[in-house]
Amino acid sequence: MKKKMTGRDKTFWAVIIPVLVLFFTFNTLPMIKGLIYSFTNYKGYGSYDYIGLRNYQDLFTDARVGKSYLFTFKYALVGTVLVNVLSLVMALGLNGRIRFKSALRGIYFVPNILGGLVIGYIFSFLFTYILPAVGSATGIGFLQNSILASEKHAWIGVLVVGVWQAVAMNTIIYISGLQTVPQDVYEASMLDGAGKWKEFWKITFPLVMPFVTINLVLSTKNLLMVFDQIMSLTKGGPAQSTESISYLIYRNGMDGGQFGFQSANAVIFFIVIVAISVFQMTVMNKKEEQL
């Protein structure tokens, strides 16, 4: 006999069905269409023909695509290290016995609330006008020219903005992890005569390792997908030196008539991000087991 639906069941399906429909419409369906377009010569308009794996083959011989991958990996690698080191240091400070602790946590979280484009435009004005003016007034040579105009150093400006914004969320996650560490463990280490540095490496760090794993995966994924900062700061320049994969997919896919080709690029990029995330999770889980 069919079981009669209860009021709780009806509420569950009333909530879950609209969410599934929206998720499929705005996430799954575009992803499927992008996968289909990756096997075509679609320009973003008009008719198109299926060309098989030609787009995927051309990706591995396109110098611009290769350059964007190198920049993105360099940016993500350096950014991940900086974000997690700075976040952990700030979390340790904000988790200590200091005055106005709650207010300071709120202040440090502000960068995460602001939009990436808004922050980018603010820093663009700072790098382009304020710092050169300060450099001219004080005679400091390296500040007199905008860092964003340097083909060699523009990526550092983008990195500063990206790290400044990413640190906020990671700090909150690390604080949550630090609050799970029992105080009894610290008291026992004090009785054993352990110093602060030894206490951190032998007690704090191993116990917050699951939160380190979460932050490593999230920060790497977010930094690999950098877009807003580049859009507002450099637009991929100068001379395509700061062109990330996400920005290249958007720029050439939407404006450059390479919709099918960049769809293939997006598919490969998605696979790369998933592979890196799985690798990180596997390595870090083994580390957690050893500790």
C-alpha positions in Angstrom: 0.0 0.0 0.0 1.2 3.5 -0.8 2.3 5.4 2.2 0.5 8.7 2.7 2.7 11.8 2.6 2.9 13.6 5.9 3.0 17.4 6.2 6.8 17.1 6.9 7.3 15.2 3.6 5.3 17.8 1.7 7.3 20.6 3.1 10.6 18.8 2.3 9.6 18.3 -1.4 8.2 21.8 -1.6 11.6 23.1 -0.6 13.9 20.7 -2.5 12.1 20.6 -5.9 12.5 24.4 -6.6 16.1 24.3 -5.5 16.8 21.3 -7.8 15.1 23.0 -10.7 17.1 26.2 -10.2 20.3 24.3 -9.8 19.7 22.3 -13.0 18.6 25.4 -15.0 21.5 27.7 -14.0 24.3 25.3 -13.3 23.9 21.8 -14.8 22.2 22.8 -18.1 24.8 25.5 -19.0 27.6 23.1 -18.2 26.1 20.4 -20.5 25.6 23.0 -23.3 29.2 24.2 -22.8 30.4 20.6 -23.2 28.4 20.2 -26.4 29.7 23.6 -27.8 33.3 22.4 -27.1 33.0 20.0 -30.0 31.9 22.7 -32.4 33.3 25.8 -34.2 30.5 27.9 -32.6 31.4 31.6 -32.5 28.8 32.7 -30.1 26.3 33.5 -32.8 24.9 32.1 -36.0 25.2 28.5 -37.1 28.0 26.0 -36.3 29.4 22.6 -37.3 30.6 19.7 -35.2 34.4 19.4 -35.5 35.1 16.6 -33.0 38.2 16.9 -30.9 39.9 19.7 -32.9 39.4 22.3 -30.2 41.0 20.1 -27.6 43.9 19.4 -29.9 44.4 23.1 -30.7 44.5 23.9 -27.0 47.8 22.1 -26.5 49.5 24.1 -29.3 48.1 27.6 -28.5 50.8 29.7 -27.0 48.4 32.2 -25.4 46.5 29.4 -23.6 49.8 28.0 -22.4 50.9 31.4 -21.1 47.6 31.9 -19.3 47.9 28.5 -17.5 51.5 29.3 -16.4 50.4 32.6 -15.0 47.4 31.1 -13.3 49.4 28.3 -11.6 52.1 30.7 -10.5 49.5 33.1 -9.0 47.5 30.3 -7.3 50.7 28.6 -5.9 52.1 31.8 -4.3 48.7 33.0 -3.3 47.7 29.8 -1.5 50.9 29.8 0.5 50.5 33.5 1.5 46.8 33.2 2.2 47.1 30.2 4.5 50.2 31.5 6.4 48.7 34.9 7.0 45.3 33.5 7.9 46.7 31.1 10.4 48.9 33.8 12.0 45.9 36.2 12.2 43.6 33.5 13.6 46.1 32.7 16.3 46.2 36.4 17.2 42.4 36.9 17.1 41.9 33.7 19.1 44.1 34.9 21.9 43.1 36.8 25.0 42.9 40.3 23.6 40.5 43.1 24.1 37.8 43.9 21.5 38.3 40.4 20.0 34.8 40.2 18.5 35.0 43.7 16.9 38.4 42.9 15.4 37.1 39.7 13.9 34.3 41.7 12.3 36.8 44.2 10.9 39.0 41.5 9.4 36.0 39.9 7.7 35.1 43.1 5.8 37.2 42.3 2.7 35.2 39.2 2.1 31.9 41.1 2.2 33.0 43.6 -0.5 32.7 42.6 -4.1 35.9 41.6 -6.0 35.3 44.2 -8.7 34.8 47.0 -6.1 38.0 46.1 -4.3 39.8 45.9 -7.6 38.8 49.3 -8.7 39.8 50.8 -5.3 43.2 49.2 -5.5 43.6 50.2 -9.1 43.2 53.8 -8.1 45.7 53.3 -5.3 48.3 51.6 -7.5 47.8 54.1 -10.4 47.5 57.4 -8.7 48.1 57.4 -4.9 51.3 55.3 -4.7 53.1 57.0 -7.6 52.2 60.4 -6.1 53.7 59.3 -2.8 56.8 57.9 -4.6 57.3 61.3 -6.4 56.9 63.3 -3.2 59.3 61.1 -1.2 61.7 60.3 -4.0 61.2 56.6 -3.7 62.0 55.3 -7.2 60.1 52.0 -7.3 56.8 53.7 -6.2 56.9 56.4 -8.9 55.5 54.2 -11.6 52.4 52.1 -11.3 53.1 48.4 -10.6 50.2 47.5 -12.9 52.0 49.0 -15.9 55.0 46.7 -15.5 54.9 43.5 -17.5 57.2 41.9 -15.0 55.6 43.0 -11.8 51.9 43.5 -12.5 51.0 40.1 -11.3 52.3 41.1 -7.8 49.7 43.9 -7.7 47.0 41.4 -8.6 48.3 39.0 -6.0 48.2 41.6 -3.3 44.5 42.3 -3.9 43.6 38.6 -4.2 45.4 37.7 -1.0 44.0 40.7 0.9 40.5 39.6 0.1 41.0 35.8 0.5 42.6 36.0 3.9 39.3 37.1 5.6 37.3 33.9 5.1 40.3 31.6 5.7 40.9 33.4 9.0 37.4 32.7 10.2 37.8 29.0 9.3 41.0 28.8 11.2 39.5 30.5 14.2 36.7 27.9 14.2 39.4 25.2 14.1 41.4 26.7 17.0 38.2 26.9 19.2 37.8 23.1 18.9 41.2 22.5 20.6 40.6 21.5 24.3 42.1 23.9 26.8 43.1 20.8 28.9 45.7 20.0 26.2 47.4 23.4 26.5 47.4 23.2 30.3 49.1 19.8 30.1 51.7 21.1 27.7 52.4 24.0 30.1 53.0 21.6 33.0 55.4 19.7 30.7 57.3 22.9 30.1 56.6 23.2 26.4 57.3 26.6 24.9 54.9 28.5 22.6 56.6 27.4 19.4 56.7 23.7 20.4 53.1 24.0 21.6 52.0 25.2 18.2 53.8 22.5 16.1 53.1 19.6 18.5 49.6 20.4 19.6 47.8 23.2 17.8 48.8 22.5 14.2 48.1 18.7 14.3 44.7 19.3 15.9 43.6 21.9 13.3 44.9 19.9 10.3 41.4 19.2 9.0 40.8 22.9 8.8 44.1 23.4 7.0 42.9 20.8 4.5 39.7 22.8 3.9 41.5 26.1 3.5 44.1 24.7 1.2 41.5 23.2 -1.2 39.2 26.3 -1.1 41.9 28.9 -1.4 43.7 27.0 -4.3 40.4 26.6 -6.1 39.4 30.2 -5.7 42.8 31.5 -6.7 42.9 29.3 -9.8 39.6 30.9 -10.8 40.8 34.5 -10.4 38.8 36.8 -12.6 37.4 39.9 -10.7 40.8 41.2 -9.7 42.2 40.9 -13.3 39.0 42.4 -14.8 39.3 45.5 -12.6 43.1 45.9 -12.3 44.8 44.9 -15.5 42.3 43.3 -18.0 45.0 40.7 -18.7 47.8 43.2 -19.5 50.3 44.6 -19.9 51.1 42.4 -23.0 48.9 39.5 -21.7 51.2 39.0 -18.7 48.4 38.8 -16.2 45.8 37.0 -18.3 44.3 34.1 -16.3 42.5 31.2 -17.7 39.1 32.4 -16.5 39.7 35.8 -18.0 40.9 34.3 -21.3 37.8 32.1 -21.5 35.6 35.1 -20.9 37.4 37.5 -23.2 37.9 35.3 -26.3 34.8 33.3 -25.8 32.5 36.3 -25.5 34.3 39.0 -27.6 36.8 37.0 -29.7 34.5 34.7 -31.6 36.0 31.6 -30.0 33.0 30.3 -28.0 33.5 26.7 -29.0 37.3 26.8 -28.5 37.0 28.5 -25.1 34.3 26.0 -24.1 36.8 23.3 -24.6 39.3 25.3 -22.6 36.7 25.6 -19.8 36.2 21.8 -19.8 39.9 21.1 -19.5 40.2 23.8 -16.8 37.3 22.2 -14.9 39.1 18.8 -15.0 42.4 20.4 -13.9 40.7 22.0 -10.9 39.0 18.8 -9.9 42.2 16.8 -10.2 44.2 19.3 -8.1 41.4 19.3 -5.4 41.3 15.5 -5.3 45.1 15.4 -5.1 45.2 17.9 -2.2 42.4 16.0 -0.4 44.3 12.7 -0.8 47.6 14.0 0.4 46.2 16.0 3.3 44.0 13.2 4.5 47.1 11.0 4.7 48.9 13.7 6.6 45.9 13.9 9.1 46.2 10.1 9.6 49.9 10.3 10.3 49.4 13.1 12.8 
